[in-house]
Amino acid sequence: MQTLPHEPQLDRLVLANRALLYGLLFHVTAAALLELAADPRHLGAKIGLLMVLHTWGQLMDPHTHVHVVIPGGGLSLDGTYWVSCRDGFFLPVAVIGALVRGKFLAGLKRLWRSGKLKLAGKLSPLADKRTFESWLATLYAKKWVAFAQGPPSGITGADAVLKYLARYVSGVAISDRRLVSHANGRVTFRWKNYARGGCSALTPPLLGVEFVRRYLLHVLPRGFVRIRGYGLLSNRSRRTDLARCRALLGASPPAASSAAMPVAAPATPGAAVASSPSAIADPSTCATCHRGRLVLRQSWPRPTVWDLVARQSSPRRPRAAHSAARRAVHHAASRPATARRIAAERSPAARVEDTS
């Protein structure tokens, strides 16, 4: 896990530039881990990273960090053998934190020079070069926390690690079970105080507006990808790299997808459970009662790109001009002589005479 330090101005800067700085945290963390793992003094291998962004703490305050799952080794730099890490040690966390700090602040400086950072309100003093560089110096002096741990003791395999990561994949800033009360416009919820060993406590009643404000701090920008893979797990080369790793480790390929797996019949007295390969999941069967079936009444062909382009390029009368034309016709039709002339122009005979 790699965490940004708690600093008020940095928290404001991240919230004002979420897409830029969340993406920067992803890239610099991955670059630092890949660089250290490729160093022969540490591991000397290409590793895989599965990363998830997490932006909140127990009190729904800003706490920007990424959770990373890494296999216990990697592919050798020449791709000929598998390199395993030492028992109980993967990479030095102090070096990871320092390297991420340098890469993140260097990227922050590049974004400031390119003018891509939004510096409004309380961030406006950072628009001055000397103020910005002085502020960066304070961030260089801070310790950037990187935390690493192996799978839970007594549990082997990747399932335990992936189960840990799954808690951060689909979660939100607060779960329903932590909410205690909502009375007189104030909200109370439970939180864990990790500074005191993770003991549970209740928050002072928060105004509803403050509760909603804290919750909305963690809404991601539209289209932002919060789960990303790097190295052996990157989308670009994941298929070939993982196949090579399985061949070197003597591992079997992954099982078939669940859509092609046998599905057991509903448990009824005296009924046998269907376990043969012929019992294939039917997408038209109700997943709840296993009896009802979806009946397709009508379908439409999916439009192609050229259909959409033709629709957009077809000439259309502007809405303002169309409304003005309708008002003009309505106003003219209120006069008898003009109404007769308009009706004559719209009749088929008049159109034939005009085209002759």
Beta strands, then each sheet from edge to edge (+ up, - down):
strand 1: 2-3
strand 2: 45-46
strand 3: 48-56
strand 4: 62-69
strand 5: 73-76
strand 6: 82-84
strand 7: 179-183
strand 8: 186-193
strand 9: 199-202
strand 10: 206-207
strand 11: 227-231
sheet 1: 1+ 4- 3+ 11-
sheet 2: 2+ 5- 6+
sheet 3: 7+ 8- 9+
sheet 4: 7+ 8- 10+
end
